[in-house]
Amino acid sequence: MLTCDLHVHTNYSKDGESSVEEILRQAEAEGLDAIAITDHDTVDGAKKALTLASSVLVIPGIEVSTKQGHLLVLGVTEIIPAGLDVMATVSIAREMGGLAILPHPYHVWRHGVARRKKAGMNVVDAVEVFNSRYIVGSANQKAARIAKRLGKPCVGGSDAHNAKFVGFGRTYVEADKTVPAILEAVRAGKVSCGGKKTPLRTYTRQSINNTWRKIKRITRHLQLR
C-alpha cells in the first residue's frame, strides 16, 4: 500500500510559497511514497520535480482553471488550456492519457466545479473527498457522500501551498510504485484516504494573501486600460 499526496502546489503556482526542492524534502520527511505536483495552470513545477533525485515518486500534473472551477489532471506534462468548459477539459485530459480528479467540488470559496455544474461529478475518474484546507469539513463530507453514491473513487490531498503541510491529506493506493500503476489503481478504485486539517490561521492567511493578489492584478489591469 502506497501513501500518496495527490494535490500539492509549489511556488510555480501564483499562490504557492515553497520551492520544488522544499516540497520534495518535506514529502521525504513525511514518509510519503509519491506526490502529485499540481500547480495552477502550469506544469513547470512538475517538470522540474521530475529532474530532481528523490526517494518520493513524482506524479506530474496540473490544476486547470476551467470555466466552472478547478480540475486536477494527473499524469501529464503538457499544459491544458484554462477557461474551457469542464466537460471539454476532461475530454482533453483523457486524450492526453491523464487522470481527471475533481478537487474540493463543493467548497464555497475554492472554485468547486460541482457547485456550478453537477454533471462534472459524473465525468471525472475520481473525486477529492478529503482536502486538508477546510474550516468545518462539510464540503468534504458532501463530496464523499455524493462520490460514493455515484460510484466514484475517493481520494485525498493536502492542497498544500506551503511545504509544511505536504502530507496533511493522503491517498492510500494499492499499486506498484510507478506513475502508470498508481493512476490505474485510482481509476479502479483501489484507494482510501484521510488526513488532518491545515491550521485555520494558515488557511486564513493564505486566503487573505490570495485576495490581495487578485485585487492588485485587477487594479493593474484597470490602470493599463
N, C-alpha and C positions, 0 to 999 in steps of 0.2 A: 504493500500500500504506500503510495507516494503522497507526500504532503506538499501542496502547491498553493501559491497565492496567485490567482488568475486576474488580478486587477491592480496594477502598480504604475505610478507615474514618476518620471524623472524630471529634471529641470529643462528637458526638451519640450515639456508642456508649459504653456504660458504661466500656469499657476503652480508648477512643480518647484520644489525647494531644494532637492538633493541631486547630486550628480549620479551618473550611471554607476560609477565606481562605489559610491557610498551605498547605493541601493543594493548592489551585489554583496558588499561586505556585510550589510545587515541581514540579508537573506541567509548568508552562510552562518552568521551568529545565531539566527533563529532556528537553524537546523532544517531549513526548507530544502526540498529536493528540486523544486522548479518554481520559477516565477514567470508571469506573463508581463512584459513591458508594453503598456497600452497608453501611450501618450496621446493627447488630444490632437487629432488631425495631422499627425506626423508619425513616421516610422524611423526617424533618425536616431532616437534614443535606443530603440530596439536593435537597430542595425549596429550601433556602436557596441551594445552589450554583447552581441554575437561575436565580436572580435576580441573580447577580453577573456582571460583564463579565469575560470571559477568552478567550484565544485557544484554550483547550482546550475541546473539546466535552464537556459533562457528560451522562452516561448515568444517569438516575435509577434507583435500585434499592434493594434491601433484602436483608439476610441473615436469613432466617427460621429460628427455632429450632423445628424440627419435633420430633415425638415420637422420631424415630430419630437426629436430628442436624441439621446446618446445610444450608440450601439457599439459593443465590443466585437472586434473581429480578431481571432487568434490564428496564428499560422501563416501570416502574410508579411511581406517585406516591401510592399508597394502601397503607395497612398491610394485611398479610396476617396473620391470627391465628397466634400461636405455639401450639405444643403439639399440633398436629394430626398425624395420620399423614402421612408424606412423600408418599404417593400422592395423598391428598386435597389437600395443599398444592400439588402440581404442577398438579392439575386447576384449582384456584382461580387459580393464576398464568396458566394458559393462557386461562381465561375473561376475565382482565384484559388479555390480549394480551401478557403478559410472556414473557421467555425464561428457562427454568429451567436452571440450571447446578449441578452437584454439586461443591462445593468440597472440597478435601482429603479425598476419600471414604474413604481407608484410614488416615488419621492416627490413631494410638492415643489421643492426648491432646486431640484437637481436634474432637470431635463428628462424626466421619466417618460418614456415613449408611451407606455400603456395608459397613461392619463389622457393622452391626446388621440391615440389610435389603438383601440383594443385589439384589432387584428394583428398587431405587432407581436403579441404573445404567441400567436398560432404559428408564425412562420420561422421563428428562430430555432436554433438547435438546443439551446439551454437558457435558463433564466437564473440570474443572480438573486438568490433569496437571502443571502447574508452579506450585507455591506457594512463594514465597521463604522462608517461615518453616519451615525444616526443620533437622534435625540431621544425618542421614546420607543422606536422599534416597530411601530405599526405598519410602516411601509414594507419592511422586511417580512412581517407576518402575512400581510396581504399577498405579497409576491409568492411566498411559499404556498399559501393556500390555493391560489389560482394556478400556479405552475403544476402542482400535484394533480389538480382536477383535470388539467389539460394533458397530463402525462409527460410533462417536460422535465428533463434532468435538472436538478437543483444544484447550483454551485455557489461558492463564496469567494469574496475577495476583500482585501483591506481598503482598496481605493486610496492607498497611501499616496500623499503628495509630499511627504517627508519620510526619509529613511527610517526614522524612529518607529514608524507604525507599520512597516512591512511585516506581514505575517499576522496582523491583527484579524484578518479574515482569511479562512483557509478552506481549500477543497481537497478532500482525500480521494485519490484516484487509484483504482485497481488497474495498473498498467506497468509496462516496462518503462524505463527512464529514457524515452525518446519523444520528440515532439509529435510525430505521427501517431504513436501508440497512445499518448495522453489525449490527443484530440479525438481519436476514435473511441476511447473509453468514455469520454464525456458524452459524445453522441449516443453511445449505447446505454448511458445512464449508470455506469459503474462508478458512481461518485456519492459522496456525502459531504457535508460542510458544517462549519461552525466558526467560532472565534470570539473576540471580545471587542468592546466598544472603544473607539477612538475618544480620548478625553474631550469633554464638552468644550472646555476652554480653547483647545486646539482647533476643534471644528469651527467654533465661533470666530476665532481669529482669522482662520483661513477664509471663511465666508466673507468677513468684512474686507479683507485684502482683495479678494476677487471682485467685490462690488466696486471698490475704489479703482481697480484697474479698468473695469468696464466703463466707469464714469469718465476716466481720463481718456480712454480711446474714443468715446463719443464726443468729448469736448474737442479733442484734436481734429476729429473728422469735421465737426462743425466749423472750426476755425479755418480749415483748408478750403471750405466751400466758397 
